[in-house]
Amino acid sequence: MSGFAVGKNPVEQAPSARPAGRLFFRRANRPHSGLIELERHSIPLYILPTRAGLLYAATLFAMLLTAINYTLALGYALVFLLASLAFVTMLHTYKNLVGITLAVQESSPVFTGEVAHFQLRVETMGQPRPSLNFSCAKGEKTLLHLGNETTLVSLALNASVRGWLSLPRLRVETCYPLGLFNAWTSPWLAGRCLVYPKPLFSPLPEPSAITDQSGSGRGEAGEDDFAGFRERQPSDSLRHVAWKAAARNDGEKPLLVKRFSGGALEEFWFAWEHTEAPENDMETRLSILTGWVIHAERNGIDYGLALPGLNLPPTRGAAHFHRCLSALALFPEHSA
């Protein structure tokens, strides 16, 4: 048995509208932006009997044959009663999906290899919606029993490639109330998540020194006055390691890095040609640059990014950090 979708009545359509048969099975060729409502006029809803429903139908058929063979009036009554119950169940299964409103919220960026989480806002239009399953891209199903309030549903996708990760078609289904029928729909929402390159930490390139005209200094950016030690990070250059302090510790403690402050400031330019990787290995170069950007931001260092076709002047902060990682994630499109 093939599934069917409930659409507009051809008599009710305007003369210029598409035929109902095309509307039943026509799938959107682009995602929906904003709010969408699961209703029979725009988002096709399908319904099919489950295995339990097929077994239920076979049992009713056997009972009907028995009632006909033995001319049992009560048998007829029982079969028709159970058959009407199945039709009422099918109606409630279908209505459990109709009227639900869906929208995708903005997703936070992730790094390649991590899991991207899409937040789906579900409104039930003031009616409880038990036993709803949400899934996408052959992922695990999320079973929810929704009440009258708005609910956020988290859908997880593996971010295996840098760049924009688009939300694929969803699958919203239900077998409520008796599990005899399975109703489902496949809306396509315009949601996406930015995936940064996977960071690869390596020693930073040599900084370029600049002079602070005011003479006030900017903390740990310069190298005029010794300001103490801190633990070495994987991306710290070996020339900043306090080797004398390491010798006194006999290797029992982590390596320490010297910190300086004063009027002579340093800024870092993270350039494409500074990365030590084969010329055709673009992903490794982007991973090295990502590691440098993360290390500089964590340590309060001014840094700039130089890619083919794009130069971001040295500074720091959350906005600059996101701008640099976005340029690396969307390279080479972002640099054109």
URQUIGI-V201590 format. One record per residue. N is the residue number from 1. RES is the residue in one small letter. SS is DSSP state (hx for helix, st for strand, lp for the rest). OMEGA is omega in whole degrees, -180 to 180 (none if undefined). Layout:
BEGIN
N/RES/SS/OMEGA
N/RES/SS/OMEGA
END
This chain:
BEGIN
1/m/lp/180
2/s/lp/-180
3/g/lp/178
4/f/st/179
5/a/st/-180
6/v/lp/-179
7/g/lp/-178
8/k/lp/173
9/n/lp/-179
10/p/lp/-179
11/v/lp/-176
12/e/lp/-176
13/q/lp/174
14/a/lp/-178
15/p/lp/-178
16/s/lp/-177
17/a/lp/177
18/r/lp/175
19/p/lp/-176
20/a/hx/-179
21/g/hx/177
22/r/hx/-179
23/l/hx/-176
24/f/hx/-170
25/f/hx/179
26/r/lp/179
27/r/lp/-179
28/a/lp/180
29/n/lp/174
30/r/lp/-176
31/p/lp/177
32/h/st/176
33/s/lp/-180
34/g/lp/-178
35/l/lp/170
36/i/st/-180
37/e/st/178
38/l/lp/180
39/e/lp/-166
40/r/lp/-176
41/h/lp/-176
42/s/lp/-179
43/i/lp/-178
44/p/lp/175
45/l/lp/-177
46/y/st/-179
47/i/st/179
48/l/st/175
49/p/st/175
50/t/lp/176
51/r/hx/177
52/a/hx/179
53/g/hx/177
54/l/hx/177
55/l/hx/177
56/y/hx/180
57/a/hx/179
58/a/hx/178
59/t/hx/178
60/l/hx/179
61/f/hx/178
62/a/hx/178
63/m/hx/179
64/l/hx/178
65/l/hx/179
66/t/hx/180
67/a/hx/178
68/i/hx/-177
69/n/hx/-177
70/y/hx/180
71/t/lp/-179
72/l/lp/-180
73/a/hx/178
74/l/hx/176
75/g/hx/176
76/y/hx/-178
77/a/hx/-179
78/l/hx/-180
79/v/hx/-179
80/f/hx/178
81/l/hx/-180
82/l/hx/177
83/a/hx/177
84/s/hx/176
85/l/hx/178
86/a/hx/180
87/f/hx/177
88/v/hx/177
89/t/hx/179
90/m/hx/179
91/l/hx/180
92/h/hx/177
93/t/hx/180
94/y/hx/-177
95/k/hx/178
96/n/lp/178
97/l/lp/-174
98/v/lp/176
99/g/lp/178
100/i/lp/179
101/t/st/-177
102/l/st/175
103/a/st/180
104/v/st/176
105/q/lp/-179
106/e/lp/-177
107/s/lp/178
108/s/lp/179
109/p/lp/178
110/v/st/177
111/f/st/180
112/t/lp/-177
113/g/lp/178
114/e/lp/-179
115/v/st/177
116/a/st/-179
117/h/st/176
118/f/st/180
119/q/st/-180
120/l/st/179
121/r/st/-175
122/v/st/175
123/e/st/-174
124/t/lp/178
125/m/lp/175
126/g/lp/180
127/q/lp/177
128/p/lp/-180
129/r/st/-180
130/p/st/170
131/s/st/174
132/l/st/178
133/n/st/176
134/f/st/178
135/s/st/177
136/c/st/175
137/a/lp/179
138/k/lp/178
139/g/lp/-180
140/e/lp/180
141/k/lp/176
142/t/st/-178
143/l/st/-179
144/l/st/172
145/h/st/-172
146/l/st/177
147/g/lp/-177
148/n/lp/-174
149/e/lp/176
150/t/lp/-175
151/t/st/175
152/l/st/179
153/v/st/-180
154/s/st/178
155/l/st/-175
156/a/st/176
157/l/st/177
158/n/st/179
159/a/lp/-175
160/s/lp/-177
161/v/lp/179
162/r/lp/-179
163/g/st/-180
164/w/st/174
165/l/st/-178
166/s/st/177
167/l/lp/179
168/p/lp/178
169/r/lp/176
170/l/st/170
171/r/st/177
172/v/st/-175
173/e/st/179
174/t/st/174
175/c/lp/-179
176/y/lp/6
177/p/lp/-172
178/l/lp/-180
179/g/lp/179
180/l/lp/-179
181/f/st/177
182/n/st/177
183/a/st/-178
184/w/st/174
185/t/st/-177
186/s/lp/178
187/p/lp/180
188/w/lp/-177
189/l/st/-178
190/a/lp/176
191/g/lp/178
192/r/st/-178
193/c/st/180
194/l/st/-178
195/v/st/178
196/y/st/174
197/p/lp/178
198/k/lp/-176
199/p/lp/175
200/l/lp/-173
201/f/lp/179
202/s/lp/180
203/p/lp/-180
204/l/lp/174
205/p/lp/-180
206/e/lp/180
207/p/lp/173
208/s/st/-177
209/a/st/176
210/i/st/-176
211/t/st/176
212/d/lp/-174
213/q/lp/-179
214/s/lp/180
215/g/lp/-177
216/s/lp/-179
217/g/lp/-178
218/r/lp/174
219/g/hx/-171
220/e/hx/-178
221/a/hx/-176
222/g/lp/-179
223/e/lp/180
224/d/lp/-175
225/d/st/178
226/f/st/-175
227/a/st/178
228/g/st/-178
229/f/st/169
230/r/st/-180
231/e/st/-178
232/r/lp/174
233/q/lp/-178
234/p/lp/-177
235/s/lp/178
236/d/lp/177
237/s/lp/-179
238/l/hx/-178
239/r/hx/179
240/h/hx/-178
241/v/st/177
242/a/lp/-173
243/w/hx/179
244/k/hx/178
245/a/hx/178
246/a/hx/179
247/a/hx/179
248/r/hx/-180
249/n/hx/-179
250/d/lp/177
251/g/lp/-178
252/e/lp/-179
253/k/lp/178
254/p/lp/176
255/l/lp/-180
256/l/st/179
257/v/st/-180
258/k/st/174
259/r/st/-178
260/f/st/174
261/s/st/180
262/g/lp/-176
263/g/lp/179
264/a/st/-175
265/l/st/178
266/e/st/171
267/e/st/-176
268/f/st/171
269/w/st/178
270/f/st/-174
271/a/st/179
272/w/hx/-176
273/e/hx/179
274/h/hx/-177
275/t/lp/179
276/e/lp/-179
277/a/lp/176
278/p/lp/-175
279/e/lp/-177
280/n/lp/180
281/d/lp/-175
282/m/hx/-176
283/e/hx/178
284/t/hx/178
285/r/hx/179
286/l/hx/179
287/s/hx/178
288/i/hx/179
289/l/hx/177
290/t/hx/178
291/g/hx/178
292/w/hx/-180
293/v/hx/-180
294/i/hx/-179
295/h/hx/-178
296/a/hx/-180
297/e/hx/180
298/r/hx/-175
299/n/lp/175
300/g/lp/-178
301/i/lp/174
302/d/lp/-177
303/y/st/175
304/g/st/-177
305/l/st/-180
306/a/st/177
307/l/st/176
308/p/lp/180
309/g/lp/-178
310/l/st/174
311/n/st/176
312/l/st/-175
313/p/st/-179
314/p/st/171
315/t/st/177
316/r/lp/-177
317/g/lp/-176
318/a/hx/-179
319/a/hx/179
320/h/hx/179
321/f/hx/179
322/h/hx/-180
323/r/hx/179
324/c/hx/-179
325/l/hx/177
326/s/hx/178
327/a/hx/178
328/l/hx/-179
329/a/hx/-175
330/l/lp/178
331/f/lp/6
332/p/lp/-177
333/e/hx/-177
334/h/hx/-177
335/s/hx/-176
336/a/lp/none
END
